[in-house]
Structures are given as C-alpha cells and as structure tokens.
C-alpha cells in the first residue's frame, strides 16, 4: 500500500519561512519523480516544484528563488523549503510521486496559510 504523508503546514506571517516534508512508503522512492502541488480556494491545482529521480529540479515562476525542493532517498522523504512567503502562497500543498505513465500517487495535503 502506497502512502505519502505530508507535514509541516501551518500559519506563518508574510516574509516568514516554512519547511514541508513528505515521507513515502510502499514505493521504491529513489525511482520516483517527486513533486509539490498546491491548490488555493477557487483555483486549479498547480505544480509548484518538482525533483526528478536523478535530482534535476523545476519550479513555477512565482516561487523560483524563494522555494527549494530537495529529497533524501535514504529517508524516503521530499522537502519543500519555502522562504519569503506571501499571502498568495496560501493553499493546500500536496505531495506527488510519479513513475512512468501509470504510477501516480498523492498525499492527503497540508494547509499553509500566510497571514499576519
């Protein structure tokens, strides 16, 4: 049974930082491309950052330079370090694991609220 468990969400002030974690079980983590998505109320889910199994990364323009995605294959965990947070970063953040055309798994999501 595949599980992706996110943690680290919460309330943070504008300009603050937060680190999200997603720990996977039931998959050979090192073989999977991992991603962080987010969905704000009334908006479509969007890919925020991704890291390939080989380590290459990609970011949506709105977070480039502020967010950093990383992975620790020994811990089956992917991280999203979020700095200089803005109110528009408020969303539910979801972890995703993907391999090939058919293996695609989601976590349950963790709420990040940026507000003073």
Backbone as JSON Lines, residues from 0, in Angstrom:
{"i":0,"aa":"X","n":[0.85,-1.19,0.0],"ca":[0.0,0.0,0.0],"c":[0.89,1.24,0.0]}
{"i":1,"aa":"X","n":[0.63,2.12,-0.96],"ca":[1.44,3.32,-1.07],"c":[0.86,4.41,-0.18]}
{"i":2,"aa":"X","n":[1.73,5.07,0.56],"ca":[1.31,6.21,1.38],"c":[2.31,7.34,1.21]}
{"i":3,"aa":"X","n":[1.76,8.54,1.06],"ca":[2.55,9.76,1.08],"c":[1.99,10.62,2.22]}
{"i":4,"aa":"X","n":[2.83,10.92,3.18],"ca":[2.36,11.66,4.36],"c":[3.09,12.99,4.45]}
{"i":5,"aa":"X","n":[2.31,14.06,4.28],"ca":[2.89,15.41,4.36],"c":[2.83,15.93,5.78]}
{"i":6,"aa":"X","n":[3.75,16.81,6.09],"ca":[3.75,17.5,7.38],"c":[4.44,18.84,7.21]}
{"i":7,"aa":"X","n":[4.22,19.72,8.2],"ca":[4.92,20.99,8.2],"c":[4.05,22.2,7.89]}
{"i":8,"aa":"X","n":[2.81,21.97,7.53],"ca":[1.95,23.1,7.25],"c":[1.58,23.87,8.5]}
{"i":9,"aa":"X","n":[0.94,25.02,8.29],"ca":[0.52,25.83,9.42],"c":[0.37,27.28,9.04]}
{"i":10,"aa":"X","n":[0.27,28.1,10.06],"ca":[0.12,29.55,9.88],"c":[1.49,30.21,9.98]}
{"i":11,"aa":"X","n":[1.79,31.07,9.02],"ca":[3.08,31.76,9.0],"c":[2.84,33.2,8.56]}
{"i":12,"aa":"X","n":[3.61,34.1,9.1],"ca":[3.48,35.51,8.75],"c":[4.13,35.8,7.4]}
{"i":13,"aa":"X","n":[3.63,36.81,6.69],"ca":[4.29,37.2,5.43],"c":[5.77,37.49,5.66]}
{"i":14,"aa":"X","n":[6.58,36.99,4.72],"ca":[8.03,37.11,4.85],"c":[8.67,35.98,5.61]}
{"i":15,"aa":"X","n":[7.87,35.14,6.22],"ca":[8.39,34.04,7.01],"c":[8.76,32.83,6.17]}
{"i":16,"aa":"X","n":[9.18,31.79,6.87],"ca":[9.62,30.55,6.21],"c":[8.89,29.35,6.79]}
{"i":17,"aa":"X","n":[8.86,28.3,6.0],"ca":[8.23,27.05,6.42],"c":[8.87,25.93,5.62]}
{"i":18,"aa":"X","n":[9.03,24.76,6.25],"ca":[9.52,23.61,5.5],"c":[8.48,22.49,5.55]}
{"i":19,"aa":"X","n":[8.09,22.06,4.38],"ca":[7.17,20.93,4.26],"c":[7.98,19.65,4.03]}
{"i":20,"aa":"X","n":[7.47,18.57,4.58],"ca":[8.07,17.25,4.38],"c":[7.02,16.28,3.87]}
{"i":21,"aa":"X","n":[7.45,15.35,3.07],"ca":[6.57,14.28,2.59],"c":[7.35,12.98,2.63]}
{"i":22,"aa":"X","n":[6.87,12.06,3.45],"ca":[7.54,10.77,3.59],"c":[6.71,9.69,2.91]}
{"i":23,"aa":"X","n":[7.37,8.93,2.06],"ca":[6.69,7.9,1.27],"c":[6.95,6.51,1.82]}
{"i":24,"aa":"X","n":[5.97,5.66,1.66],"ca":[6.14,4.24,1.97],"c":[5.41,3.43,0.92]}
{"i":25,"aa":"X","n":[5.87,2.19,0.7],"ca":[5.22,1.32,-0.27],"c":[5.71,1.48,-1.69]}
{"i":26,"aa":"X","n":[6.72,2.34,-1.9],"ca":[7.32,2.51,-3.22],"c":[8.84,2.51,-3.09]}
{"i":27,"aa":"X","n":[9.51,2.25,-4.21],"ca":[10.96,2.41,-4.24],"c":[11.21,3.88,-4.53]}
{"i":28,"aa":"X","n":[11.33,4.64,-3.46],"ca":[11.29,6.1,-3.54],"c":[12.3,6.67,-4.53]}
{"i":29,"aa":"X","n":[13.5,6.1,-4.56],"ca":[14.56,6.67,-5.39],"c":[14.24,6.61,-6.88]}
{"i":30,"aa":"X","n":[13.29,5.78,-7.27],"ca":[12.94,5.64,-8.68],"c":[11.86,6.61,-9.13]}
{"i":31,"aa":"X","n":[11.29,7.32,-8.18],"ca":[10.14,8.18,-8.47],"c":[10.53,9.64,-8.64]}
{"i":32,"aa":"X","n":[9.87,10.3,-9.59],"ca":[9.9,11.75,-9.66],"c":[8.92,12.27,-8.62]}
{"i":33,"aa":"X","n":[9.35,13.28,-7.87],"ca":[8.52,13.81,-6.8],"c":[8.15,15.25,-7.08]}
{"i":34,"aa":"X","n":[6.96,15.62,-6.65],"ca":[6.53,16.99,-6.87],"c":[5.7,17.53,-5.72]}
{"i":35,"aa":"X","n":[5.7,18.83,-5.62],"ca":[4.81,19.54,-4.7],"c":[3.84,20.36,-5.54]}
{"i":36,"aa":"X","n":[2.56,20.15,-5.29],"ca":[1.49,20.91,-5.93],"c":[0.79,21.73,-4.85]}
{"i":37,"aa":"X","n":[0.03,22.73,-5.29],"ca":[-0.8,23.46,-4.34],"c":[-2.12,23.83,-5.01]}
{"i":38,"aa":"X","n":[-3.12,23.98,-4.15],"ca":[-4.43,24.38,-4.62],"c":[-5.02,25.39,-3.66]}
{"i":39,"aa":"X","n":[-5.25,26.58,-4.17],"ca":[-5.88,27.64,-3.39],"c":[-7.39,27.59,-3.62]}
{"i":40,"aa":"X","n":[-8.18,28.13,-2.71],"ca":[-9.63,28.12,-2.89],"c":[-10.05,28.75,-4.21]}
{"i":41,"aa":"X","n":[-10.88,28.03,-4.95],"ca":[-11.38,28.55,-6.2],"c":[-10.41,28.49,-7.36]}
{"i":42,"aa":"X","n":[-9.25,27.87,-7.14],"ca":[-8.25,27.79,-8.2],"c":[-7.91,26.34,-8.51]}
{"i":43,"aa":"X","n":[-7.31,26.14,-9.67],"ca":[-6.88,24.81,-10.05],"c":[-5.59,24.43,-9.33]}
{"i":44,"aa":"X","n":[-5.41,23.15,-9.16],"ca":[-4.17,22.66,-8.57],"c":[-3.03,22.95,-9.54]}
{"i":45,"aa":"X","n":[-1.92,23.46,-9.01],"ca":[-0.78,23.78,-9.85],"c":[0.49,23.13,-9.31]}
{"i":46,"aa":"X","n":[1.38,22.79,-10.24],"ca":[2.67,22.25,-9.85],"c":[3.56,23.4,-9.38]}
{"i":47,"aa":"X","n":[4.06,23.28,-8.18],"ca":[4.92,24.31,-7.6],"c":[6.39,24.01,-7.86]}
{"i":48,"aa":"X","n":[6.78,22.77,-7.59],"ca":[8.18,22.38,-7.74],"c":[8.25,20.87,-7.94]}
{"i":49,"aa":"X","n":[9.25,20.44,-8.67],"ca":[9.43,19.01,-8.89],"c":[10.92,18.67,-8.85]}
{"i":50,"aa":"X","n":[11.18,17.42,-8.51],"ca":[12.55,16.92,-8.5],"c":[12.53,15.52,-9.09]}
{"i":51,"aa":"X","n":[13.33,15.35,-10.12],"ca":[13.37,14.06,-10.8],"c":[14.12,13.04,-9.96]}
{"i":52,"aa":"X","n":[13.99,11.8,-10.35],"ca":[14.72,10.75,-9.64],"c":[16.23,10.98,-9.72]}
{"i":53,"aa":"X","n":[16.66,11.6,-10.81],"ca":[18.07,11.89,-10.98],"c":[18.53,13.15,-10.29]}
{"i":54,"aa":"X","n":[17.56,13.92,-9.75],"ca":[17.92,15.09,-8.95],"c":[17.67,16.44,-9.6]}
{"i":55,"aa":"X","n":[17.34,16.48,-10.87],"ca":[17.09,17.77,-11.51],"c":[15.78,18.36,-10.98]}
{"i":56,"aa":"X","n":[15.73,19.68,-10.89],"ca":[14.6,20.36,-10.28],"c":[13.96,21.35,-11.25]}
{"i":57,"aa":"X","n":[12.71,21.67,-10.95],"ca":[11.99,22.65,-11.75],"c":[11.02,23.39,-10.84]}
{"i":58,"aa":"X","n":[10.78,24.66,-11.13],"ca":[9.91,25.49,-10.31],"c":[8.97,26.32,-11.17]}
{"i":59,"aa":"X","n":[7.78,26.57,-10.63],"ca":[6.9,27.53,-11.26],"c":[7.51,28.92,-11.04]}
{"i":60,"aa":"X","n":[7.3,29.83,-12.0],"ca":[7.96,31.14,-11.94],"c":[7.66,31.89,-10.64]}
{"i":61,"aa":"X","n":[6.45,31.73,-10.13],"ca":[6.04,32.52,-8.97],"c":[6.8,32.16,-7.69]}
{"i":62,"aa":"X","n":[7.47,31.02,-7.65],"ca":[8.19,30.62,-6.44],"c":[9.68,30.5,-6.66]}
{"i":63,"aa":"X","n":[10.12,30.61,-7.91],"ca":[11.55,30.44,-8.19],"c":[12.35,31.48,-7.43]}
{"i":64,"aa":"X","n":[13.4,31.0,-6.76],"ca":[14.21,31.9,-5.95],"c":[13.76,32.0,-4.5]}
{"i":65,"aa":"X","n":[12.55,31.55,-4.22],"ca":[12.04,31.59,-2.84],"c":[11.86,30.18,-2.26]}
{"i":66,"aa":"X","n":[11.5,29.23,-3.1],"ca":[11.26,27.86,-2.66],"c":[12.39,26.96,-3.15]}
{"i":67,"aa":"X","n":[12.69,25.94,-2.38],"ca":[13.69,24.94,-2.76],"c":[13.15,23.55,-2.48]}
{"i":68,"aa":"X","n":[13.16,22.72,-3.51],"ca":[12.76,21.33,-3.34],"c":[14.01,20.47,-3.23]}
{"i":69,"aa":"X","n":[13.95,19.47,-2.35],"ca":[15.09,18.56,-2.2],"c":[14.55,17.2,-1.79]}
{"i":70,"aa":"X","n":[15.4,16.21,-1.87],"ca":[14.98,14.86,-1.5],"c":[16.1,14.15,-0.76]}
{"i":71,"aa":"X","n":[15.71,13.25,0.12],"ca":[16.64,12.39,0.85],"c":[16.18,10.96,0.6]}
{"i":72,"aa":"X","n":[16.82,10.29,-0.33],"ca":[16.38,8.95,-0.69],"c":[16.56,7.95,0.46]}
{"i":73,"aa":"X","n":[17.51,8.2,1.33],"ca":[17.72,7.31,2.46],"c":[16.55,7.38,3.45]}
{"i":74,"aa":"X","n":[15.86,8.51,3.46],"ca":[14.73,8.7,4.37],"c":[13.39,8.64,3.65]}
{"i":75,"aa":"X","n":[13.41,8.35,2.35],"ca":[12.17,8.3,1.56],"c":[11.36,9.59,1.7]}
{"i":76,"aa":"X","n":[12.05,10.71,1.72],"ca":[11.4,11.98,2.03],"c":[11.79,13.05,1.03]}
{"i":77,"aa":"X","n":[10.78,13.84,0.66],"ca":[11.0,15.02,-0.17],"c":[10.59,16.24,0.65]}
{"i":78,"aa":"X","n":[11.34,17.32,0.47],"ca":[11.12,18.54,1.24],"c":[10.79,19.7,0.32]}
{"i":79,"aa":"X","n":[10.1,20.68,0.87],"ca":[9.89,21.95,0.19],"c":[10.2,23.05,1.21]}
{"i":80,"aa":"X","n":[11.33,23.69,1.02],"ca":[11.7,24.82,1.86],"c":[11.11,26.08,1.23]}
{"i":81,"aa":"X","n":[10.27,26.76,2.0],"ca":[9.58,27.94,1.49],"c":[10.04,29.16,2.28]}
{"i":82,"aa":"X","n":[10.64,30.11,1.58],"ca":[11.11,31.34,2.2],"c":[10.38,32.54,1.61]}
{"i":83,"aa":"X","n":[10.47,33.66,2.3],"ca":[9.85,34.91,1.83],"c":[8.4,34.67,1.42]}
{"i":84,"aa":"X","n":[7.67,34.01,2.29],"ca":[6.29,33.64,1.97],"c":[5.4,34.85,1.8]}
{"i":85,"aa":"X","n":[4.45,34.72,0.88],"ca":[3.5,35.79,0.57],"c":[2.08,35.28,0.81]}
{"i":86,"aa":"X","n":[1.14,36.18,1.03],"ca":[-0.25,35.73,1.21],"c":[-0.75,34.89,0.05]}
{"i":87,"aa":"X","n":[-0.28,35.17,-1.15],"ca":[-0.73,34.4,-2.31],"c":[-0.17,32.98,-2.34]}
{"i":88,"aa":"X","n":[0.73,32.66,-1.43],"ca":[1.21,31.28,-1.3],"c":[0.25,30.42,-0.46]}
{"i":89,"aa":"X","n":[-0.76,31.05,0.11],"ca":[-1.74,30.31,0.91],"c":[-2.46,29.29,0.05]}
{"i":90,"aa":"X","n":[-2.42,28.03,0.48],"ca":[-3.03,26.95,-0.29],"c":[-2.88,25.65,0.5]}
{"i":91,"aa":"X","n":[-3.55,24.63,0.01],"ca":[-3.27,23.27,0.46],"c":[-2.16,22.73,-0.45]}
{"i":92,"aa":"X","n":[-1.11,22.24,0.17],"ca":[0.05,21.73,-0.55],"c":[0.01,20.21,-0.56]}
{"i":93,"aa":"X","n":[0.16,19.64,-1.74],"ca":[0.08,18.2,-1.93],"c":[1.41,17.64,-2.45]}
{"i":94,"aa":"X","n":[1.76,16.51,-1.94],"ca":[2.94,15.78,-2.4],"c":[2.5,14.78,-3.47]}
{"i":95,"aa":"X","n":[3.33,14.62,-4.49],"ca":[3.03,13.71,-5.59],"c":[4.24,12.85,-5.91]}
{"i":96,"aa":"X","n":[3.98,11.57,-6.18],"ca":[5.03,10.65,-6.62],"c":[4.61,10.05,-7.95]}
{"i":97,"aa":"X","n":[5.52,10.11,-8.91],"ca":[5.17,9.66,-10.26],"c":[6.31,8.86,-10.87]}
{"i":98,"aa":"X","n":[5.93,7.76,-11.54],"ca":[6.92,6.98,-12.28],"c":[6.24,6.4,-13.5]}
{"i":99,"aa":"X","n":[6.73,6.78,-14.66],"ca":[6.14,6.28,-15.88],"c":[4.74,6.82,-16.09]}
{"i":100,"aa":"X","n":[3.96,6.08,-16.88],"ca":[2.63,6.54,-17.27],"c":[1.54,6.14,-16.29]}
{"i":101,"aa":"X","n":[1.83,5.19,-15.42],"ca":[0.73,4.62,-14.63],"c":[0.88,4.76,-13.13]}
{"i":102,"aa":"X","n":[2.05,4.98,-12.65],"ca":[2.25,5.11,-11.2],"c":[2.19,6.58,-10.84]}
{"i":103,"aa":"X","n":[1.12,6.95,-10.12],"ca":[0.9,8.36,-9.79],"c":[0.15,8.41,-8.46]}
{"i":104,"aa":"X","n":[0.83,8.88,-7.43],"ca":[0.27,8.84,-6.09],"c":[0.27,10.23,-5.47]}
{"i":105,"aa":"X","n":[-0.72,10.44,-4.57],"ca":[-0.9,11.74,-3.92],"c":[-0.95,11.58,-2.41]}
{"i":106,"aa":"X","n":[-0.46,12.6,-1.73],"ca":[-0.67,12.69,-0.3],"c":[-2.01,13.34,0.0]}
{"i":107,"aa":"X","n":[-2.29,13.48,1.28],"ca":[-3.59,13.99,1.7],"c":[-3.62,15.52,1.73]}
{"i":108,"aa":"X","n":[-2.48,16.15,1.66],"ca":[-2.41,17.6,1.64],"c":[-2.15,18.19,3.01]}
{"i":109,"aa":"X","n":[-1.49,19.34,3.01],"ca":[-1.25,20.07,4.26],"c":[-1.49,21.56,3.99]}
{"i":110,"aa":"X","n":[-2.21,22.19,4.89],"ca":[-2.6,23.59,4.7],"c":[-1.46,24.52,5.09]}
{"i":111,"aa":"X","n":[-1.16,25.45,4.21],"ca":[-0.23,26.54,4.53],"c":[-1.0,27.85,4.4]}
{"i":112,"aa":"X","n":[-1.03,28.62,5.47],"ca":[-1.71,29.9,5.48],"c":[-0.71,31.0,5.8]}
{"i":113,"aa":"X","n":[-0.61,31.96,4.9],"ca":[0.32,33.08,5.09],"c":[-0.52,34.32,5.4]}
{"i":114,"aa":"X","n":[-0.43,34.76,6.63],"ca":[-1.28,35.87,7.06],"c":[-0.68,36.51,8.31]}
{"i":115,"aa":"X","n":[-0.92,37.8,8.43],"ca":[-0.49,38.49,9.64],"c":[-1.63,38.54,10.66]}
